[in-house]
Structures are given as C-alpha cells and as structure tokens.
C-alpha cells in the first residue's frame, strides 16, 4: 500500500482523478478511497504508505495522528486549491505537499476576465433593466466606459490575480493592483501599477477581489472603501465572502443604483432572505461557480499526476507548496 487515495468525500476523488489516472497512481487499489475514520481504525494498515492523493474533502490530521498512521509518508498530492486547512501538521512531520491551486486558478481567472469585460460594456446592468425599461437599459451601456483604455483594479496578485492581469493586457486596459506582499517593481513586471485600496476603489471602473483567505482580512473591504466607488463601477468578488462588509457594500449599491456587485462568494455562503445584499437589485449573486466545475476538475487530477511524476524523478515541481508560503497563499 505505497500510494492511497484519502478523502472524506470519496465521490470527489472520481471527479478529480480519471480511472486511468487512478490506475496509474495506485495500481493495487485504484478504485478504493479511504476515509480518516478508516485510517484511524486500522493505522497499522497504512504504515507503508508513501504518497497520499486527495481532493476536496481531504481530512485534517494532527501531527500525532500522522506519525502514528503514516510513519513512511513522504508526500501529499491535493487535486484542489487551498491547502490551508490541513497542510501545517504534514509540514511539521517533514512531509511535502503539492496542490493543484494553479489548475483551479485557471477557471476563476477566466470567469473574472469575462465578468470584467461584460461589466465594462454594462451588460449585467443592461440585462437587469431590459425587460422593463429599454431606454434605461441602453443608457446603462453608455454609462460604462467600454473596454478600450478602461481602468481595472485587482486586489491581490496571487496566481489568479496574475492570470487576470495577463489577460487584460491584450485589451489596452490600465490595471491598478494592490498586494501587500509585492513590491512596486514586482507588480510592474506583471503589467500593473501598484496602488493602495483607497485609490483602486476611487479610480477604477471595475474592482476585482482576489485576496487570500486569512482571518485578519475579515471585513477588510468596508464602508470606507465601498463609499469611494465610482457611480457606475462594478465590484467582483471571487475571493472570500468574509472579506466583505455586506452592509457596507449594500449601502453603497443603494446610494448609487448604477453601481453593480457580482458576488460568486458570500458570507454566509447562502445569504439569508433579509440580508441587505440579497435585497439589492444591482447585486448579482452566483453560487460559487467560478472555480473548477465538471470537466475542469479533471485538470486538477492531471496536475497532481504530473507532480507525482516529477517527485518520483526528484525533479522540481511548480505545484509544490512550501511551508513559508502558507503566510501568503489563499
């Protein structure tokens, strides 16, 4: 049992790893997925395990549990995005962690880029008005700047933010970016201009949030920022809902009906019927669909297969997560 699939949501493994990949990664038991409960019940069965493959539903283990159940474990391959929830105890046990975060960043960047272009053309606002007031719907289009030489603000230049920034370069869009961990030179190398949050919200036609999921960032996007939005600006959130002050954003949307919010993530994930954002006609809420869905999920399993091949051959992998990166990664 040198390689195993480990997940508390066994069906998720089949979504991320094709049967062909599972046979290649765990030829002895390609279709077997173990849960944490099964591991803890018979820890002796897993003592020769060297590599773990997982995805959404990866269980959280303590250092003591890892040392007792996986004394020979060398690497965890996670066919999903953030490893924040489970990685630290593995790092402390000297186990390497690989993540398909770059693969999951691709559809989020595609979703964001599409929404930015549509926002600059006024599509969302126009669509909301077109069934009741065609003249107002047309005016909503002309109130927006269009794509050419528009100004877009990106909050966070991690994997997703950088991909979005790269895509925007083809449109002659000026990109302002806020990232506390990058220098002015590093941001410039991405094709953007370094700016503070206040400037982003005051000057940009579209603002898109890509901050990492950190407790200290809860509510960081607040009334002081949302009140600075331009009268016909759009705020897009594919980062984390907890980073947004819902009441403050709702107040900004009510004050200027020409503003729009496109929220793929919210806090809570399912808003209550009386949530102020839920009551705003100019808030478009989607059910966390920006990330990998359907066939896109298979790409994450393939990235972990490539990482496993690199690991076997002692080659460096761009998908390895280093312990020090937990401080800045989503």
C-alpha positions in Angstrom: 0.0 0.0 0.0 2.6 2.6 -1.1 0.0 5.0 -2.6 -3.5 5.6 -1.4 -6.5 7.8 -2.1 -7.6 9.6 1.1 -10.8 11.7 1.2 -13.8 12.0 3.5 -15.9 12.7 0.3 -15.0 9.5 -1.7 -17.1 10.6 -4.7 -14.9 13.7 -5.1 -11.9 11.5 -5.9 -13.6 10.1 -9.0 -14.4 13.6 -10.2 -10.8 14.8 -9.9 -8.9 11.6 -11.0 -10.0 9.7 -14.1 -10.0 5.9 -13.8 -6.9 5.9 -16.0 -5.1 8.2 -13.6 -6.2 6.3 -10.5 -4.9 3.1 -12.1 -1.5 4.7 -12.7 -1.2 6.3 -9.3 -2.5 3.4 -7.2 -2.3 0.2 -9.4 -3.1 -2.1 -6.5 -6.3 -0.4 -5.4 -7.2 2.2 -8.0 -10.9 2.5 -7.0 -10.5 2.4 -3.2 -10.8 5.6 -1.3 -10.0 5.6 2.4 -11.6 8.0 4.9 -9.9 9.3 8.1 -12.1 7.1 10.2 -10.9 4.0 8.3 -7.3 5.1 8.7 -7.7 5.7 12.5 -9.5 2.3 12.9 -6.6 0.3 11.4 -3.5 2.5 11.5 -1.2 -0.5 11.0 -2.6 -1.0 7.5 -1.1 2.4 6.3 2.4 2.2 7.7 4.0 1.6 4.4 2.1 4.4 2.6 4.5 6.8 0.9 2.1 9.1 -1.1 -1.4 10.3 -0.4 -3.7 11.6 -3.2 -6.8 13.6 -2.3 -9.0 16.5 -3.4 -11.9 18.5 -1.8 -12.7 16.6 1.4 -9.1 16.0 2.4 -9.4 15.2 6.2 -7.4 17.1 8.8 -4.9 15.1 10.9 -2.9 16.1 13.9 0.8 15.6 14.0 0.4 12.7 16.4 -2.1 11.0 14.1 0.2 11.5 11.1 3.2 10.0 12.9 1.1 7.1 14.2 -0.7 6.2 11.0 1.8 7.3 8.3 5.3 6.8 9.5 6.7 6.4 6.0 4.6 9.1 4.3 6.6 11.4 2.1 4.1 13.5 0.0 0.5 14.6 -0.2 -0.9 15.4 -3.6 -4.0 17.6 -3.3 -6.1 17.9 -6.5 -7.9 21.1 -5.4 -6.9 24.6 -4.4 -6.0 26.0 -0.9 -4.1 23.7 1.5 -4.5 26.0 4.5 -7.0 23.7 6.3 -4.7 20.6 6.5 -1.1 21.2 5.4 0.6 22.6 8.6 0.7 19.3 10.6 2.1 17.5 7.5 4.8 20.1 7.1 5.7 19.7 10.7 6.2 16.0 10.1 8.5 16.7 7.2 6.0 15.7 4.6 5.9 17.6 1.3 2.6 18.9 0.0 1.6 19.6 -3.6 -1.5 21.4 -4.7 -3.4 21.9 -7.9 -4.1 25.5 -7.0 -2.7 26.7 -10.3 -5.2 24.5 -12.1 -8.1 25.8 -10.1 -6.9 29.3 -10.7 -7.5 29.0 -14.5 -11.3 28.8 -14.5 -11.5 31.5 -11.7 -9.3 33.8 -13.9 -11.5 33.0 -17.0 -14.7 33.8 -15.1 -13.3 37.0 -13.7 -11.9 38.2 -17.0 -15.3 37.5 -18.7 -17.1 39.4 -16.0 -14.8 42.3 -16.2 -15.3 42.7 -20.0 -19.1 42.4 -19.6 -19.1 44.9 -16.7 -17.1 47.4 -18.8 -19.8 47.1 -21.5 -22.6 47.4 -19.0 -24.1 44.0 -19.9 -25.2 43.0 -16.4 -26.9 46.2 -15.6 -28.4 46.5 -19.0 -29.8 42.9 -18.8 -31.5 43.7 -15.5 -33.2 46.7 -17.0 -34.0 45.5 -20.5 -37.3 43.7 -19.6 -38.9 46.7 -18.0 -37.2 49.8 -19.4 -35.4 49.5 -22.8 -34.3 53.2 -22.7 -32.7 52.8 -19.3 -31.1 49.6 -20.4 -29.4 51.3 -23.3 -28.4 54.2 -21.0 -26.7 51.7 -18.7 -24.5 50.6 -21.6 -23.4 54.2 -22.4 -22.8 55.0 -18.7 -20.0 52.5 -18.8 -16.6 53.2 -20.3 -16.4 50.2 -22.6 -13.3 48.1 -22.7 -10.7 50.3 -24.6 -8.5 52.1 -22.1 -10.7 51.4 -19.1 -9.3 51.2 -15.6 -9.5 47.9 -13.6 -8.4 47.3 -10.1 -7.1 44.0 -8.8 -7.0 43.3 -5.1 -4.3 40.6 -4.7 -1.8 39.4 -7.3 -1.6 35.8 -6.5 -2.0 33.0 -9.1 -5.5 34.2 -10.1 -4.8 37.9 -10.0 -1.7 37.5 -12.2 -3.6 35.4 -14.7 -6.4 38.1 -14.9 -3.8 40.8 -15.2 -2.1 39.0 -18.1 -5.4 38.6 -19.9 -6.3 42.2 -19.5 -3.1 43.3 -21.2 -4.5 42.4 -24.7 -7.3 45.0 -24.2 -5.2 48.1 -23.5 -6.8 48.2 -20.1 -4.9 50.1 -17.4 -4.6 47.8 -14.4 -4.1 49.1 -10.8 -3.1 46.4 -8.3 -3.0 46.2 -4.5 -0.8 43.4 -3.0 0.8 43.9 0.4 3.4 41.2 -0.3 4.7 42.5 -3.7 6.9 45.5 -4.4 6.2 48.2 -6.9 8.7 46.6 -9.3 7.2 43.1 -8.9 3.7 44.5 -9.6 5.0 46.4 -12.6 6.5 43.3 -14.0 3.0 41.8 -14.0 1.8 44.7 -16.2 0.1 46.6 -13.4 0.6 49.8 -11.4 0.9 49.4 -7.6 -1.9 51.2 -5.8 -3.5 51.4 -2.3 -7.0 50.1 -1.8 -8.5 53.6 -1.5 -7.1 54.5 -4.9 -8.5 51.3 -6.5 -12.0 52.0 -5.3 -11.9 55.7 -6.1 -10.5 55.4 -9.7 -11.4 52.1 -11.2 -14.3 51.2 -13.4 -14.2 47.6 -12.1 -12.6 46.3 -8.9 -12.0 42.5 -8.5 -11.1 40.9 -5.2 -8.5 38.0 -5.1 -7.2 38.3 -1.5 -6.0 35.2 0.3 -8.3 33.6 2.9 -6.8 35.0 6.1 -8.7 35.6 9.4 -7.1 39.0 9.7 -8.6 40.1 6.4 -12.2 39.5 7.6 -14.2 42.6 6.8 -11.3 44.4 5.2 -13.4 45.6 2.3 -15.5 48.0 4.3 -17.6 51.2 4.1 -14.6 53.5 3.8 -13.7 51.7 0.5 -17.2 50.9 -1.0 -18.3 54.5 -0.5 -15.5 55.6 -2.8 -16.7 53.5 -5.8 -17.5 55.5 -8.9 -21.2 55.9 -9.7 -21.1 53.2 -12.4 -18.4 51.0 -11.1 -18.6 47.2 -10.6 -17.2 45.2 -7.7 -16.5 41.5 -8.4 -15.7 39.0 -5.6 -14.3 35.6 -6.3 -12.1 35.7 -3.3 -13.8 35.2 0.0 -17.2 36.4 1.2 -15.9 37.1 4.8 -13.6 39.8 3.4 -16.6 42.0 2.5 -18.7 44.0 4.9 -22.1 43.1 3.5 -24.0 46.0 5.0 -21.4 48.5 3.7 -21.5 47.1 0.2 -25.3 47.1 0.2 -25.4 50.7 1.3 -23.0 51.7 -1.5 -25.2 49.9 -4.0 -28.4 51.6 -2.7 -26.8 55.0 -2.7 -25.7 54.7 -6.4 -28.1 52.3 -8.3 -25.7 52.5 -11.3 -23.1 50.5 -9.3 -23.1 46.7 -9.6 -21.7 43.9 -7.5 -21.0 40.4 -8.9 -20.6 38.1 -6.0 -19.6 34.5 -6.5 -18.7 34.1 -2.8 -20.6 35.5 0.2 -20.6 35.2 3.9 -22.6 33.2 4.8 -22.3 31.1 1.7 -26.1 31.1 1.4 -27.4 34.6 2.3 -30.5 34.9 4.5 -33.5 36.3 2.7 -33.2 39.5 4.8 -29.5 40.0 4.1 -29.0 43.6 2.8 -27.1 42.3 -0.3 -29.9 39.8 -1.1 -32.3 42.8 -1.3 -30.2 44.8 -3.7 -31.4 44.5 -7.4 -27.9 45.6 -8.5 -26.2 42.7 -6.7 -25.7 39.6 -8.9 -25.1 36.5 -6.8 -23.8 33.2 -8.2 -23.4 30.0 -6.2 -19.6 29.8 -6.1 -19.2 28.7 -9.7 -16.0 30.5 -10.7 -13.7 27.6 -9.7 -13.3 24.2 -11.4 -16.6 22.6 -12.3 -17.5 19.4 -14.3 -14.7 18.5 -16.8 -12.5 21.3 -15.4 -12.0 19.3 -12.2 -10.1 16.6 -14.1 -7.3 19.1 -14.9 -6.5 19.3 -11.2 -6.0 15.5 -11.0 -3.8 15.7 -14.1 -1.7 18.4 -12.5 -1.2 16.1 -9.4 -0.2 13.2 -11.7 2.5 15.4 -13.3 3.7 16.5 -9.8 3.8 12.9 -8.7 5.9 12.0 -11.8 8.3 14.9 -11.0 8.5 13.9 -7.4 9.4 10.3 -8.3 12.2 11.5 -10.5 13.5 14.1 -8.0 12.5 16.9 -10.3 11.3 20.3 -9.0 7.5 20.9 -9.4 5.9 24.3 -9.7 2.9 22.8 -7.8 4.8 22.1 -4.6 3.6 24.3 -1.7 6.4 25.3 0.7 5.8 25.8 4.4 6.7 29.5 4.3 4.1 30.1 1.6 1.2 29.4 4.0 1.6 33.0 5.2 0.6 34.5 1.8 -1.3 31.8 -0.2 -5.0 31.6 -0.3 
